[in-house]
Amino acid sequence: MVDRLAIDGGSPVRAEYLPYFRPSIEQGEIDEVVDTLRSGWLTTGPKVRRFEEAFKAYLGARNAIAVNSGTAALHLALATLDLEAGDEVIVPTYTFAATAEVVVYTGAAPVLVDVHRESGNMRPSDFEAAIGPRTKVVIPVHVAGQVCDMDGINEVANKHGIVVVEDAAHALPAGPAGDLVGRTSRFACFSFYATKNLTTGEGGMLVTTDDEAAARVKRLSLHGLSHDAWGRYDDAGSWYYEIEEPGYKYNLTDIAAALGLRQLERLGELQAERVAQAARYDGAFSEVSWIEGAHAERPDEHARNLYIVRLNLQELTCTRNRFIEALSAENIGTSVHFIPLHVHPYYRDRFGFTPESFPNAFSLYERAISLPLYPGLAAADQGDVIEAVMKIGASFAR
Ligand SMILES: *Cc1c(COP(=O)(O)O)cnc(C)c1O
């Protein structure tokens, strides 16, 4: 039960609930989707091809294959590597379900590792310490949109012959201009889920420098068929196909790609809003010591998908959960990123983990609150978030 009474017993900062997230959809996206609906072609077709080309051009990537989720992109990257039972894939514990679940799909074993205590990113040292004779792959996650130390991770991976599959779900666009995440990646997997920086409702994109892997991903994304649906049904195509290997049903629809095309055109404008909002939060939270603004080593290279604050619990008389309850009573929606994988029943019981097995990730989890940050969040609404956080912090400060 959430306590609806504001922390001071008075009226809440906001009369109406402010959602943690709302997607930014404008007339251009709506028109493009309607155009698709009227076109007679709903599934994978011309808009998916255009979206792939535009995405590839945007990143300067070599190959881009659209799929129906970020999870599918991660799974297909692993599928090209023909992992076997007993093989191991290193995954940070501080991530979303998808990152390790796809390893389980392949029959290989996920090997969880700890992360940097403030950024939540896996460090090269976390990765290197977990390498064993059967380690085949590592999946770094660019948490919140802050790029991992990829030079360090690639160096360790190359030394041990390990393939790097980047979980870039939060990382569009991230990294230095001209060298965005995905441009030179062996594999980088993006998500277009509703809360991501670019959304198609549900969707994903796999980018790869490996042409052979790209061809296989494309085939595996549609039942392992030798031709995709576009090739099969357009005038120049044919009815004939061959099943070259068993695949999956992971193709993106043209309806979703229509959204993606217009979102990609707006990405610069959408990012500018995220960056400005993050700077405003940073400024407000630098005034007090019981909270730390989102961690950003290189703010100008950060995708700002999430704005994760960390409470300094030793300076507060409340827990993170109590702080969230109080925010909710002020009508502010929040989220928590992430409940580390190792405390979830499946991983905890399978590997016998305790919360302290990965102390940095667990400590980060206990201190973290994700605040509303999204294009379209009005300045007055963000002001309410800041006011509510300050009011609650002041009342719990030691
Ligand atoms: C969103 C997300 C994914 C998966 O994306 P879907 O498109 O929802 O399948 C993977 N990893 C991380 C870290 C994510 O946040």
The ligand as a Tripos MOL2 file, in Angstrom:
@<TRIPOS>MOLECULE
LIG
   15    15     1     0     0
SMALL
NO_CHARGES

@<TRIPOS>ATOM
      1 C1         15.2550   -2.7160  -23.1140 C.3       1 LIG1
      2 C2         16.4730   -3.5370  -22.8550 C.ar      1 LIG1
      3 C3         16.7410   -4.7290  -23.5680 C.ar      1 LIG1
      4 C4         15.7640   -5.4530  -24.4300 C.3       1 LIG1
      5 O1         15.0630   -4.7730  -25.3000 O.3       1 LIG1
      6 P1         13.6340   -5.2610  -25.8510 P.3       1 LIG1
      7 O2         13.5340   -4.4690  -27.0940 O.co2     1 LIG1
      8 O3         12.6210   -4.8830  -24.8100 O.co2     1 LIG1
      9 O4         13.6900   -6.7100  -26.0990 O.co2     1 LIG1
     10 C5         17.9570   -5.3500  -23.3770 C.ar      1 LIG1
     11 N1         18.8530   -4.8780  -22.5000 N.ar      1 LIG1
     12 C6         18.6260   -3.7760  -21.7720 C.ar      1 LIG1
     13 C7         19.6830   -3.3100  -20.8270 C.3       1 LIG1
     14 C8         17.4200   -3.0910  -21.9090 C.ar      1 LIG1
     15 O5         17.1830   -2.0140  -21.1510 O.3       1 LIG1
@<TRIPOS>BOND
     1     1     2 1
     2     2     3 ar
     3     2    14 ar
     4     3     4 1
     5     3    10 ar
     6     4     5 1
     7     5     6 1
     8     6     7 2
     9     6     8 1
    10     6     9 1
    11    10    11 ar
    12    11    12 ar
    13    12    13 1
    14    12    14 ar
    15    14    15 1
@<TRIPOS>SUBSTRUCTURE
     1 LIG1         1 GROUP 0 **** ****
